[in-house]
Amino acid sequence: MNLILFGPPGAGKGTQAKKLAETYSIPHISTGDILRDNVQKGTELGLEAKKYMDSGELVPDDVLIGLIKVRLSEPDANHGYLLDGYPRTKPQADALTDILEKISKPIDYVLNIDVQDEELVRRLSNRRICNSCGASYHLEFNPPKTNANCDSCEGKLYQRDDDKEEVILQRLSVYKKQTQPLIKYYDDQNILVTIDGKGQVEDIFNKITNILND
């Protein structure tokens, strides 16, 4: 099963990616993990990427696609993969398509978890973190006993800057600008499936697996 997973911030993409990787025994591959692993191992491509990362610049497409090509050629990806966080632009998608053709690992499905902006803002803006032990709460789904303190250590709870409504809306705007062309790109190839991301984790997971197992 060769998959790409799309989803805006707050859509639960990370949770679904983990469950899919476990269910289908395929590696969950994210560009962040690939970059960190290669930098840590000191590979040639990792060292090249590190130069850009250290200077605060974006890692160029050719370096990223080189890292992904190597990762997808590893033995654990022989029976499938789940790409998360890549591609982000049409040039990246074109390069990925070329690489996958060369290594005979074409994409089976591009899964697009779709959630309305209002729901995403509700999910993310209600998240609270303990400034002492790092415990995570949600004022609606997993509320603390009091809105001010951690249940475990009584540390102060705070809202991360990127969980504030104005920042969330900006993140969503950026995501849409990046992803919308890719939605059409993969829809034109008849491999895009859009899943309604509203509801319980298991319900959404069942929607996805029903599609994959059909």
N, C-alpha and C positions, 0 to 999 in steps of 0.2 A: 504494500500500500504506500504510494508516493503522494504526499500531501503538502499543501501550503495552507497556512492558517492566517486569516486576516481578522481583525477586530479592533475597534476603537478602545481608548483607555477606559477601563471600567466595565468592559463587556464580559469579563471572566475568561478571557482567552488563555491566560496562564493555567488556570484550573483545568480547562478543557484539554489543553495541550498535554498536560501531565497524564490525564486519564486516557487519552487516545494513545499516547506512547506506551503506556502500560498494557492496555487492552490488545494492541496490535503488535507488541514487541518490536517497536521501531524506535530509533533514537530521536529525541526531541532536540532539534538543532536550531540554536539561535545565534545570530551574528555576534552578539555580545559575548556569549560563551566561547565561540570560536576564537574571537580576538584575544580574550584573556588567556585561553589555553595556549595559543601559539606564542604570545608574548612571554608567558611563564616558561615555556619550553625553549624559547630562544631560537625558533625556526627562522629561516631566511625571510619568509613572508611576515612572520610575527615581528621581527626586528624592523622591517620596513613599515609595518602598521604603527609600531610604537613611536616612530619618529613623528608621525602626524598626530597621534594621540597625545604625546607629551607637549606638543606645541598648541594643543587645543583645536586642531583642524580636523575636518572630516576625513576619514580614511577613503582614498580614491576607489572608484568602482573596480578598477582592474586588480587592485590588491585584494579587495573583498571577494571578488568572484574567484580569484586564485585560491583563497583560503577555503571557500565553499566547495570548490572542485576537489581539493584534497580531502576535505571532510567527508564528502559524499562517496569518495572512493575507498573509504575505510570499511573493513569487513562487517561491522555492525549495521551498515546501511545497505547491505546486499539484498535484503528482503523488504526494504522500504525505508522511508524517512518522513519526518514531519518538520518542515521549514517554518520558522517563526521569526518574523521581523525582517524577512527578505523574500522577495525584492520590495523596494520602497518607491522606485521610479521606473518608468518605461525602459530607459536604457539598461537598467539592472535586469529587468524582466527579459529583454532581448538577449542579454549576455547569458542569463541563466538558461534560457531555452536552448541556446547553442551548446552550452556545456552539457546539459542533460541529454541532448541528442547524441553527443559524442561518446558519453559513457553509458548510453542505452538505459537511462533511468527516467523516462518521461513522467510528467505529472499526471496522476489519476484524477485528483479533485483539488480544486481551490475552494476552501471552506471560508465563507464570509459570514461572521457572526454580526448580525445587525441589531442595534439597540437604539431607540430614540434618544435624542440629546437630553430631554428632560429626565429620563430614567437614569442616564449616565451621571448627570449632575447630582441627582438624589443619592445615588450609590456612593459616589466619591466624596461629596461634600460632607457626608455624615460620618466619615471615617475619623477616628481619633487614635493617637499613639501615646503610650506612656513615655515620659521623658526620662524615666529611671531604668525600667527593665525592658522597654521596647515592645511591650504587649500591645496588640492591635484590637480595637473595638469598633463597632458600628452602632451608632445611636439608634438605628432601627432594627437591624438584623441580629446584632450581638451586643446589646447595650451593657455598659458597666452599671454597678449598683447606684452610683452617682455620676453625673455628667462631668465631674471635675477630677475624680481620682480613680486610679487603677485598683481593681479588686484585689490583685495579688500583692502589690507592694505599697499601695497608697500613694504612688508617685503621681505627679500632676499630668493630666491628659492635655494634649495639644493637637491642633490641626496643622498638618503639613502645608507649606505654602502652595504646593502644586495640587492640593485638594480644595483650594478656595475657588468659589464659583467662577470668578473672572479668569483665573488661570486655566481651569478646566475647559471653559469655552474656547480659549485660545488654543489649547492642546487639541481639541476636537476639530477646530478650524484647520489647523496644520495637517492633521491626519486625513481629513477629507480631501484637501488639495493634493496630498501625496497619493492617496489611495484610489480616488475616483477614476483616474485614467487606467489604473490596473484592473479595476472591476470590469470595465468595458473590454480591456485587452484579453482577459481570460474568459469573459462571457462570449466574446467572438469566437473563441476556440471551443466553446461548448463544454468547458470543464469547471465552470464556476457554479457553486451551489450556495445560496444565501439562506442562512438559518436565523429564525426569530430568536434573539438572545434574551427575551424577557421570560422570566420564570425561574424555577428552581434549577440548581446545577444538574441534578439527575435527569430532569425533563429535557433540558437542552442537550445533554449528552446522548440521551435516547434518540432525539431527533437526528443527531449527527450519525450515530451508528446505524440507524434504520436506513439512511441514505447509502452509507458505505457498504452495508451488508445486502443491499437490494440486488 
